[in-house]
């Protein structure tokens, strides 16, 4: 249970990554020992930046970030760096400590049990599935047994069993947890309060209560603000008409008009700038490649991971236009491996029709050039047929404004990278759409819009997703449970 002891405090914090692009402005909040807190905010608002300020990786431009003396902090990041992909599990976990740990193998074995993962300690990180990597990231924070545990989108790529293990761990964890996630049901199981980062005011609002209670509280507050603004705007409009009328009459009525204008200014200052956090991406479509017909994909066998070795299993699946295949199974079974083989053309007994263009949404966004700007990325996807105006309008529909178009993809938040990936695919006109965990990092408000676009796609689709909230919205023709093939 939370205590009254404050272990982390932000006081009037200002922070910006680049000039004239502030992330926080006079932000303040506190975290009490033993509390389980959710950090909310729109994609790109700066949630991960707050974690970096807490760990000391980033420093505030003004104000202060203070933590208790001797407070130990561990951060489970969203993704493993490219450099770390070359490490073995043992090397990766050893990096979590400043000094050499002589009983590291025992510590690794113990922490892997917590995240429900069993594998040799000499396995390379890069050879693991996205779900397995997610568990390793989580384990790398847990192995340090910190006073403050920071979890950045910890459910991404996790299957149902993984999420259940994580949920139980957080509930039972006797210390403090601060979590960023878009998984509402997951958050509501343990949240005792919410820190809400407003992307427009750059301030942090602090709420007490479980996740759904706080969401409802925010909704009611927004509705009250809208109603207040409507009344004020009606009053202001009426007074402006009267002031203009009196101003034209001359004499003492001009003085009356002047006083009315001062009152109008007072009323205008009371208008609340409505939170624009409620923005979702606009409805969009994914045009399909023209003139494709017949069998787009034929699967005669798939490779299943059994005891860390791949074994081929016979299947008989064909996909035509407008047909969707959902791949299911636990982390590490071979779903992403199958998708990569299909897109690389190295698959045996797995045939994509010649000439079919593939649109591939990878869970690690490695199909995107991290050194290219958002503008360059969308321009390449659009080709020579598009216009400057069309590109900018398309980008705006995905909440990618003129400033973000100038930013390199690698400098975006993970959620913004996801929006760039969808914006690109919508311009590429694929015949086969391959989606590997397409809702990871994506704000839950965007998911119904994305599901609608996918359902309207005229080509074939292969989908991998552990989000039932998402897959329940997708029209699926075939489901291949890879676990059942063992």
MOKA-V914223 format. One record per backbone hydrogen bond with DSSP energy under -1.0 kcal/mol. CO is the residue of the C=O (numbers start at 1). NH is the residue of the N-H. If there is no record, write none. Layout:
co: {CO & CO}
nh: {NH & NH}
This chain:
co: {5 & 7 & 8 & 9 & 10 & 11 & 13 & 14 & 14 & 15 & 15 & 18 & 24 & 27 & 29 & 31 & 31 & 32 & 33 & 35 & 36 & 37 & 38 & 40 & 42 & 46 & 47 & 48 & 49 & 50 & 51 & 52 & 52 & 62 & 64 & 66 & 68 & 72 & 74 & 76 & 81 & 83 & 84 & 85 & 87 & 88 & 89 & 90 & 91 & 93 & 94 & 103 & 104 & 105 & 106 & 107 & 108 & 109 & 110 & 111 & 112 & 113 & 120 & 121 & 123 & 124 & 125 & 129 & 130 & 131 & 132 & 133 & 134 & 135 & 136 & 138 & 139 & 142 & 147 & 148 & 149 & 150 & 151 & 153 & 155 & 159 & 160 & 161 & 162 & 163 & 164 & 165 & 166 & 167 & 168 & 169 & 176 & 177 & 178 & 179 & 180 & 182 & 183 & 184 & 186 & 187 & 187 & 192 & 193 & 194 & 195 & 196 & 198 & 202 & 203 & 205 & 207 & 210 & 211 & 212 & 213 & 214 & 215 & 216 & 217 & 218 & 219 & 220 & 221 & 222 & 223 & 224 & 225 & 226 & 227 & 228 & 229 & 230 & 231 & 232 & 233 & 234 & 235 & 236 & 237 & 238 & 239 & 240 & 241 & 242 & 243 & 244 & 250 & 251 & 252 & 253 & 254 & 255 & 256 & 257 & 258 & 259 & 260 & 261 & 262 & 263 & 264 & 265 & 267 & 276 & 296 & 297 & 298 & 299 & 300 & 302 & 304 & 306 & 309 & 311 & 313 & 317 & 319 & 319 & 320 & 323 & 324 & 324 & 325 & 326 & 328 & 330 & 333 & 334 & 335 & 336 & 337 & 338 & 339 & 340 & 341 & 341 & 349 & 349 & 351 & 353 & 357 & 357 & 359 & 361 & 362 & 365 & 369 & 370 & 372 & 373 & 374 & 375 & 376 & 377 & 378 & 379 & 387 & 388 & 389 & 390 & 391 & 392 & 393 & 395 & 395 & 396 & 397 & 401 & 403 & 404 & 405 & 407 & 408 & 409 & 413 & 414 & 415 & 416 & 417 & 418 & 419 & 420 & 421 & 422 & 424 & 424 & 430 & 431 & 432 & 433 & 434 & 435 & 437 & 439 & 443 & 446 & 447 & 448 & 449 & 450 & 451 & 452 & 454 & 460 & 461 & 462 & 463 & 464 & 467 & 468 & 470 & 471 & 478 & 480 & 483}
nh: {33 & 68 & 31 & 66 & 29 & 64 & 27 & 61 & 62 & 23 & 24 & 21 & 15 & 13 & 10 & 7 & 8 & 35 & 3 & 177 & 192 & 179 & 195 & 197 & 45 & 50 & 51 & 52 & 53 & 54 & 55 & 57 & 58 & 14 & 11 & 9 & 71 & 148 & 150 & 152 & 85 & 86 & 87 & 126 & 125 & 92 & 93 & 94 & 95 & 96 & 97 & 107 & 108 & 109 & 110 & 111 & 112 & 113 & 114 & 115 & 117 & 116 & 123 & 90 & 89 & 127 & 128 & 133 & 134 & 135 & 136 & 137 & 138 & 139 & 140 & 142 & 143 & 145 & 176 & 74 & 178 & 76 & 180 & 156 & 158 & 163 & 164 & 165 & 166 & 167 & 168 & 169 & 170 & 171 & 172 & 173 & 149 & 37 & 151 & 39 & 153 & 184 & 187 & 188 & 189 & 190 & 191 & 209 & 38 & 207 & 40 & 205 & 202 & 25 & 198 & 196 & 194 & 214 & 215 & 216 & 217 & 218 & 219 & 220 & 221 & 222 & 223 & 224 & 225 & 226 & 227 & 228 & 229 & 230 & 231 & 232 & 233 & 234 & 235 & 236 & 237 & 238 & 239 & 240 & 241 & 242 & 243 & 244 & 245 & 246 & 247 & 248 & 253 & 254 & 256 & 257 & 258 & 259 & 260 & 261 & 262 & 263 & 264 & 265 & 266 & 267 & 268 & 269 & 270 & 279 & 353 & 319 & 351 & 317 & 315 & 313 & 311 & 309 & 306 & 304 & 302 & 299 & 296 & 297 & 323 & 461 & 477 & 478 & 463 & 480 & 482 & 333 & 305 & 338 & 339 & 340 & 341 & 342 & 343 & 344 & 345 & 346 & 300 & 301 & 298 & 356 & 431 & 432 & 434 & 436 & 365 & 368 & 372 & 410 & 409 & 377 & 378 & 379 & 380 & 381 & 382 & 383 & 391 & 392 & 393 & 394 & 395 & 396 & 397 & 398 & 400 & 399 & 282 & 405 & 406 & 407 & 375 & 374 & 411 & 412 & 417 & 418 & 419 & 420 & 421 & 422 & 423 & 424 & 425 & 426 & 427 & 428 & 289 & 460 & 359 & 462 & 361 & 464 & 440 & 442 & 446 & 450 & 451 & 452 & 453 & 454 & 455 & 456 & 457 & 433 & 325 & 435 & 327 & 437 & 471 & 472 & 473 & 474 & 326 & 328 & 486}
